[in-house]
């Protein structure tokens, strides 16, 4: 329990309350004295934090518990779609017109048979909806810019894998053929691939084809596979290089470079996050209790480094972090590639995957041996393989290294108005 404040003004206040013969003064001043009680201080702190400050600061944060969805979700979704449409139109004009001429200084595909350090394979298919957004063109424009920043030394080869099997061409991939290597199935393979299988199995087969095609062409030392709506962030290649310099990478089947932000909370099936959450509370509570004597000299808060105070503030900071949103805390790790965290692999989603060494071929074999259906798509198959096959490990990177810009899917039905959540 908090001890009574030792400051002389408060002692005088206590004496005054006891000695005063006037009931009105006694009642009024006793309220001030009660501020030194633990229950009063903690109650006021919690009310101010969770009912005033956090709602004011977080009501517009998409991944916070305080986000006012009915008020902000629709206009925010429309704004994000508008920005993506503008980027898509700019990318289309760049690759189609005179702007593409400036790409002559960008690194081109190398026809040499040498083993590049890194191969980035972009898997793409024609989208029946959202064609004006030109997701592939956005991604390739961003990759070109990042490759140009590498200087004369090639930091990666880039391959476009067009898995469109219908009679209609993927116009965006066609537009990029003069700038990047584009691979497709042969007419015989396309005919065979048109057999009636479910969407998830067809998506898996396309993925396996791209994994094997990239390996056959260049035998890269490492492979990154991006879907055509996975927009790399500005630090994409520095973080990849840092990951590959860490010992764990060579013992990994894959490293996921993206996990949906809405699934990044502490209260989640991923058990390692509980340890992170408790650790955050411990560190923040310790820092507060050690520093408060220096900025609280007049005992406005009667805090000591006791077990009760430590437990309370540990839970307090844990609640603040969860309600505000873990996603926003992870953003501080972008200050340096060394700060990106690696954790056990999560289940969902494969828009951006790093396959160290020849792991891409092991993944292709594992996927070939499984038949995908709804509820057991390729991401779930890979997750189960990494957990059940002896010697295999899989990891996830946090925060995300790509931004998922695909509001319109090429393989699934789309809502009339896509939303961010």
C-alpha positions as CSV (number, residue, x, y, z in Angstrom):
1,X,0.0,0.0,0.0
2,X,1.1,3.5,-0.6
3,X,2.5,5.3,2.4
4,X,1.3,8.6,3.7
5,X,3.2,11.5,2.0
6,X,6.2,12.8,4.1
7,X,6.2,16.3,2.7
8,X,5.7,19.0,5.4
9,X,2.8,20.8,3.6
10,X,0.7,17.7,3.6
11,X,1.6,17.0,7.3
12,X,0.4,20.5,8.1
13,X,-2.8,19.8,6.1
14,X,-3.5,16.7,8.1
15,X,-3.0,18.6,11.4
16,X,-5.2,21.4,10.2
17,X,-8.0,19.0,9.4
18,X,-7.8,17.3,12.7
19,X,-7.6,20.5,14.7
20,X,-10.3,22.5,12.8
21,X,-13.5,22.8,14.7
22,X,-15.4,23.7,11.6
23,X,-17.1,20.6,10.0
24,X,-17.2,22.3,6.5
25,X,-13.4,23.0,6.5
26,X,-12.8,19.4,7.8
27,X,-14.9,17.8,5.0
28,X,-13.3,20.0,2.3
29,X,-9.7,19.5,3.3
30,X,-10.2,15.8,4.0
31,X,-10.8,15.3,0.3
32,X,-7.4,16.7,-0.5
33,X,-5.8,14.4,2.1
34,X,-7.5,11.4,0.5
35,X,-5.6,12.1,-2.7
36,X,-2.6,10.5,-1.0
37,X,-4.4,7.2,-0.7
38,X,-3.5,4.5,-3.3
39,X,-7.1,3.7,-4.4
40,X,-7.8,7.4,-5.2
41,X,-4.6,7.9,-7.2
42,X,-4.9,4.7,-9.2
43,X,-8.6,5.3,-9.9
44,X,-8.0,8.8,-11.1
45,X,-5.0,7.7,-13.2
46,X,-7.0,4.8,-14.8
47,X,-10.0,7.0,-15.6
48,X,-7.9,9.8,-17.1
49,X,-5.9,7.3,-19.2
50,X,-8.5,4.8,-20.4
51,X,-11.5,7.1,-20.6
52,X,-10.0,10.4,-21.6
53,X,-6.5,10.4,-23.0
54,X,-6.5,7.1,-25.0
55,X,-9.9,7.8,-26.6
56,X,-8.8,11.3,-27.7
57,X,-5.5,10.1,-29.1
58,X,-6.5,6.8,-30.7
59,X,-10.0,7.2,-32.0
60,X,-8.6,7.6,-35.6
61,X,-6.0,4.8,-35.4
62,X,-7.3,1.9,-37.5
63,X,-5.8,-0.9,-35.4
64,X,-6.7,0.5,-32.0
65,X,-9.5,-0.7,-29.8
66,X,-10.7,2.9,-29.7
67,X,-11.1,3.3,-33.4
68,X,-14.6,4.6,-34.2
69,X,-15.3,2.2,-37.1
70,X,-18.8,3.5,-38.0
71,X,-17.5,7.1,-38.3
72,X,-14.1,6.7,-40.0
73,X,-13.9,3.3,-41.8
74,X,-15.7,4.2,-44.9
75,X,-14.1,7.6,-45.6
76,X,-10.6,6.2,-44.7
77,X,-11.2,3.2,-47.0
78,X,-12.2,5.5,-49.9
79,X,-9.1,7.7,-49.3
80,X,-6.8,4.7,-49.4
81,X,-8.4,3.4,-52.6
82,X,-8.1,6.9,-54.2
83,X,-4.4,7.0,-53.3
84,X,-3.8,3.5,-54.7
85,X,-5.7,4.5,-57.9
86,X,-3.5,7.5,-58.3
87,X,-0.3,5.5,-57.8
88,X,-1.6,2.9,-60.3
89,X,-2.3,5.6,-63.0
90,X,1.1,7.2,-62.4
91,X,2.8,3.8,-62.7
92,X,0.9,3.0,-65.9
93,X,1.9,6.3,-67.5
94,X,5.5,5.8,-66.4
95,X,5.8,2.3,-68.0
96,X,3.8,3.1,-71.0
97,X,5.1,6.5,-71.9
98,X,8.2,8.7,-71.9
99,X,8.8,8.2,-68.2
100,X,9.9,4.6,-68.8
101,X,12.7,5.9,-70.9
102,X,14.4,7.0,-67.7
103,X,14.5,3.4,-66.6
104,X,17.4,2.8,-68.9
105,X,19.7,3.5,-66.0
106,X,18.0,0.9,-63.9
107,X,19.5,-2.5,-63.5
108,X,18.2,-4.9,-66.2
109,X,17.8,-8.6,-66.2
110,X,21.1,-10.5,-66.5
111,X,21.2,-13.3,-68.9
112,X,24.3,-14.7,-67.3
113,X,24.1,-18.2,-65.7
114,X,25.8,-17.0,-62.5
115,X,24.1,-17.4,-59.2
116,X,22.7,-14.1,-58.0
117,X,22.8,-13.4,-54.3
118,X,19.0,-12.7,-54.4
119,X,16.2,-13.3,-56.8
120,X,12.9,-11.4,-56.4
121,X,10.0,-13.3,-58.1
122,X,6.8,-11.4,-58.5
123,X,3.8,-13.7,-59.1
124,X,1.0,-12.0,-61.1
125,X,-2.3,-12.8,-62.8
126,X,-4.8,-10.7,-64.6
127,X,-7.5,-9.1,-62.4
128,X,-11.0,-9.0,-63.7
129,X,-11.8,-6.2,-61.2
130,X,-9.6,-3.3,-60.2
131,X,-7.6,-3.3,-63.4
132,X,-7.3,0.5,-63.2
133,X,-5.3,0.2,-60.0
134,X,-2.4,-1.6,-61.9
135,X,-1.0,-3.3,-58.8
136,X,1.8,-5.0,-60.7
137,X,2.9,-1.8,-62.2
138,X,3.0,-0.1,-58.8
139,X,5.1,-2.9,-57.4
140,X,7.5,-3.0,-60.3
141,X,8.0,0.8,-60.2
142,X,8.8,0.6,-56.5
143,X,11.2,-2.3,-57.0
144,X,12.9,-0.4,-59.9
145,X,13.4,2.6,-57.6
146,X,14.8,0.5,-54.8
147,X,17.1,-1.4,-57.2
148,X,18.4,1.9,-58.7
149,X,19.3,3.0,-55.1
150,X,21.6,0.0,-54.9
151,X,24.2,1.6,-57.2
152,X,26.3,-0.3,-59.7
153,X,26.3,-3.4,-57.6
154,X,23.2,-5.4,-58.4
155,X,21.4,-6.2,-55.1
156,X,18.9,-8.5,-56.8
157,X,17.5,-10.0,-60.0
158,X,13.8,-9.5,-60.6
159,X,11.6,-11.9,-62.4
160,X,7.9,-11.6,-63.2
161,X,6.0,-14.9,-63.2
162,X,2.8,-14.5,-65.2
163,X,0.4,-17.3,-64.2
164,X,-2.6,-16.1,-66.2
165,X,-4.1,-19.2,-67.8
166,X,-7.2,-17.8,-69.4
167,X,-7.4,-16.8,-73.0
168,X,-7.1,-13.1,-72.1
169,X,-3.6,-11.6,-71.7
170,X,-2.3,-10.0,-68.5
171,X,-1.8,-6.6,-70.1
172,X,0.3,-5.2,-67.2
173,X,2.8,-8.1,-67.5
174,X,2.9,-7.6,-71.3
175,X,3.7,-3.9,-70.8
176,X,6.8,-4.8,-68.6
177,X,8.3,-7.3,-71.0
178,X,10.8,-4.8,-72.4
179,X,12.1,-4.0,-68.9
180,X,12.0,-7.3,-67.0
181,X,12.2,-11.0,-67.6
182,X,8.7,-12.4,-67.8
183,X,8.1,-16.1,-67.7
184,X,4.9,-18.0,-68.5
185,X,3.8,-21.6,-68.9
186,X,4.1,-23.1,-72.3
187,X,0.8,-23.6,-74.3
188,X,0.8,-27.3,-73.3
189,X,1.3,-26.5,-69.6
190,X,-1.5,-23.8,-69.8
191,X,-3.9,-26.3,-71.3
192,X,-3.1,-28.8,-68.6
193,X,-3.5,-26.1,-65.9
194,X,-7.0,-25.3,-67.1
195,X,-8.4,-28.5,-65.6
196,X,-11.2,-27.9,-63.2
197,X,-9.7,-27.6,-59.7
198,X,-10.7,-25.4,-56.9
199,X,-9.3,-21.9,-56.5
200,X,-6.9,-22.7,-53.7
201,X,-5.4,-25.7,-55.5
202,X,-4.9,-23.6,-58.6
203,X,-3.3,-20.8,-56.6
204,X,-0.9,-23.3,-55.0
205,X,0.1,-24.8,-58.4
206,X,0.8,-21.3,-59.8
207,X,3.0,-20.6,-56.8
208,X,4.9,-23.9,-57.2
209,X,5.5,-23.1,-60.9
210,X,7.0,-19.8,-60.1
211,X,9.3,-21.2,-57.4
212,X,10.7,-23.8,-59.7
213,X,11.0,-21.5,-62.7
214,X,13.1,-19.0,-60.8
215,X,15.4,-21.7,-59.6
216,X,15.8,-23.2,-63.0
217,X,16.7,-19.9,-64.7
218,X,19.3,-18.6,-62.2
219,X,19.9,-20.9,-59.3
220,X,19.9,-18.0,-56.8
221,X,21.5,-18.2,-53.4
222,X,18.3,-16.8,-51.9
223,X,14.7,-16.2,-53.2
224,X,12.0,-13.7,-52.3
225,X,8.5,-14.3,-53.7
226,X,6.1,-11.4,-53.8
227,X,2.5,-11.4,-54.9
228,X,1.7,-8.6,-57.4
229,X,-0.1,-6.5,-54.7
230,X,2.8,-6.6,-52.2
231,X,4.4,-3.1,-52.4
232,X,7.9,-3.2,-50.9
233,X,8.8,-0.6,-48.3
234,X,11.8,1.8,-48.8
235,X,14.1,-0.3,-46.6
236,X,13.2,-3.6,-48.3
237,X,16.7,-4.6,-49.5
238,X,18.7,-3.4,-46.4
239,X,16.4,-5.4,-44.1
240,X,16.6,-8.5,-46.4
241,X,20.4,-8.3,-46.4
242,X,20.4,-7.9,-42.6
243,X,18.1,-11.0,-42.2
244,X,20.4,-13.1,-44.4
245,X,23.3,-12.1,-42.2
246,X,21.7,-13.6,-39.1
247,X,22.5,-17.2,-38.4
248,X,18.9,-18.3,-37.9
249,X,18.2,-17.7,-41.6
250,X,20.1,-20.6,-42.9
251,X,18.1,-23.0,-40.7
252,X,14.7,-21.6,-41.9
253,X,12.4,-23.1,-44.4
254,X,10.9,-19.6,-44.9
255,X,10.7,-16.2,-43.3
256,X,7.3,-14.4,-43.7
257,X,7.7,-10.7,-44.5
258,X,4.0,-9.8,-43.9
259,X,1.3,-10.6,-41.4
260,X,-2.1,-8.7,-41.5
261,X,-2.0,-5.7,-39.1
262,X,-5.3,-6.5,-37.7
263,X,-3.9,-9.8,-36.4
264,X,-0.8,-8.3,-34.7
265,X,-2.4,-7.7,-31.3
266,X,-1.0,-9.1,-28.1
267,X,-4.3,-11.0,-27.4
268,X,-3.7,-13.5,-30.1
269,X,-3.1,-17.2,-30.6
270,X,0.6,-16.6,-31.0
271,X,2.0,-17.5,-27.5
272,X,5.3,-15.7,-27.8
273,X,3.5,-12.3,-27.9
274,X,2.4,-12.9,-24.3
275,X,6.0,-12.9,-23.2
276,X,6.7,-9.8,-25.2
277,X,3.6,-8.2,-23.6
278,X,4.6,-9.0,-20.1
279,X,8.2,-7.9,-20.7
280,X,7.0,-4.6,-22.0
281,X,5.0,-4.1,-18.8
282,X,8.0,-5.0,-16.7
283,X,10.3,-2.6,-18.4
284,X,7.9,0.3,-18.5
285,X,6.9,-0.2,-14.9
286,X,10.5,-0.4,-13.7
287,X,11.5,2.7,-15.6
288,X,8.6,4.7,-14.2
289,X,9.2,3.7,-10.6
290,X,12.9,4.4,-10.8
291,X,12.5,7.8,-12.4
292,X,9.5,9.2,-10.6
293,X,11.4,10.4,-7.5
294,X,13.2,12.8,-9.8
295,X,10.2,14.4,-11.4
296,X,7.9,14.1,-8.5
297,X,9.8,15.9,-5.7
298,X,6.8,17.1,-3.8
299,X,5.2,13.7,-3.5
300,X,2.2,14.6,-5.7
301,X,2.1,10.9,-6.3
302,X,3.1,8.8,-3.3
303,X,4.9,6.0,-5.3
304,X,7.6,3.7,-4.1
305,X,9.3,0.7,-5.7
306,X,7.1,-1.8,-3.9
307,X,5.6,-5.1,-5.1
308,X,2.1,-3.6,-5.2
309,X,3.1,-0.6,-7.2
310,X,5.2,-2.7,-9.6
311,X,2.3,-5.1,-10.3
312,X,-0.2,-2.3,-10.8
313,X,2.0,-0.4,-13.3
314,X,3.0,-3.6,-15.1
315,X,-0.7,-4.3,-15.8
316,X,-1.4,-0.6,-16.5
317,X,1.3,-0.4,-19.3
318,X,0.2,-3.8,-20.7
319,X,-3.4,-2.5,-21.0
320,X,-2.2,0.8,-22.6
321,X,-0.1,-1.1,-25.2
322,X,-2.9,-3.5,-26.1
323,X,-5.7,-0.9,-26.3
324,X,-3.6,1.6,-28.3
325,X,-2.5,-1.1,-30.7
326,X,0.7,-3.3,-30.9
327,X,1.0,-2.4,-34.6
328,X,1.9,1.2,-33.7
329,X,4.5,0.1,-31.2
330,X,6.2,-2.1,-33.9
331,X,6.6,0.9,-36.1
332,X,9.4,2.2,-33.9
333,X,11.5,-0.8,-35.1
334,X,11.8,0.7,-38.5
335,X,14.5,3.1,-37.2
336,X,17.1,0.5,-38.2
337,X,17.2,-2.9,-40.0
338,X,18.8,-4.4,-36.9
339,X,15.7,-3.6,-34.8
340,X,13.4,-5.7,-36.9
341,X,12.2,-8.6,-34.8
342,X,12.1,-12.3,-35.9
343,X,9.6,-14.5,-34.2
344,X,8.0,-18.0,-34.8
345,X,6.0,-18.2,-38.0
346,X,2.3,-17.2,-38.0
347,X,-0.4,-19.0,-40.0
348,X,-2.0,-16.5,-42.3
349,X,-1.0,-15.2,-45.7
350,X,1.9,-15.5,-48.1
351,X,2.1,-12.2,-50.1
352,X,5.8,-11.8,-49.3
353,X,8.1,-14.7,-48.4
354,X,11.9,-15.1,-48.1
355,X,13.3,-18.5,-48.9
356,X,17.0,-18.7,-47.8
357,X,19.3,-21.0,-49.7
358,X,17.6,-23.8,-51.7
359,X,14.5,-23.7,-49.3
360,X,12.3,-22.7,-52.2
361,X,12.7,-26.1,-53.8
362,X,11.9,-27.9,-50.6
363,X,8.8,-25.7,-50.3
364,X,7.8,-26.6,-53.9
365,X,8.1,-30.3,-53.1
366,X,6.1,-30.0,-49.9
367,X,3.3,-28.1,-51.7
368,X,3.3,-30.6,-54.5
369,X,2.5,-33.3,-52.1
370,X,-0.6,-31.6,-50.7
371,X,-4.0,-30.8,-52.2
372,X,-5.3,-27.4,-51.2
373,X,-8.9,-26.7,-50.4
374,X,-10.8,-24.0,-48.5
375,X,-9.4,-23.9,-45.0
376,X,-6.2,-25.6,-46.1
377,X,-4.7,-23.1,-48.5
378,X,-1.0,-23.0,-49.3
379,X,-0.2,-20.8,-46.3
380,X,-1.7,-23.3,-43.9
381,X,0.0,-26.2,-45.6
382,X,3.4,-24.4,-45.2
383,X,2.7,-23.6,-41.6
384,X,1.8,-27.3,-40.8
385,X,4.9,-28.5,-42.7
386,X,7.2,-26.3,-40.8
387,X,5.7,-27.5,-37.5
388,X,5.6,-31.3,-38.3
389,X,8.6,-32.0,-40.5
390,X,11.7,-32.8,-38.3
391,X,14.5,-30.2,-38.8
392,X,12.3,-27.6,-40.4
393,X,11.8,-24.1,-38.9
394,X,9.8,-21.1,-40.0
395,X,9.9,-17.5,-38.9
396,X,8.0,-14.2,-39.3
397,X,9.4,-10.7,-39.5
398,X,8.0,-7.8,-37.6
399,X,7.0,-5.1,-38.5
400,X,5.9,-5.9,-42.1
401,X,8.4,-5.3,-44.9
402,X,5.7,-4.8,-47.5
403,X,2.4,-2.9,-47.7
404,X,-0.5,-5.0,-48.9
405,X,-2.3,-2.8,-51.5
406,X,-4.6,-5.3,-53.1
407,X,-8.2,-4.4,-52.4
408,X,-9.4,-6.5,-55.4
409,X,-8.4,-10.1,-55.5
410,X,-7.6,-12.0,-58.7
411,X,-8.8,-15.4,-57.4
412,X,-11.7,-14.6,-55.0
413,X,-14.9,-12.7,-55.2
414,X,-14.7,-9.0,-54.2
415,X,-17.2,-6.9,-52.3
416,X,-18.8,-3.9,-54.1
417,X,-16.9,-1.5,-51.9
418,X,-13.7,-2.9,-50.4
419,X,-12.9,-1.9,-46.8
420,X,-9.7,-1.7,-44.9
421,X,-11.1,-4.0,-42.2
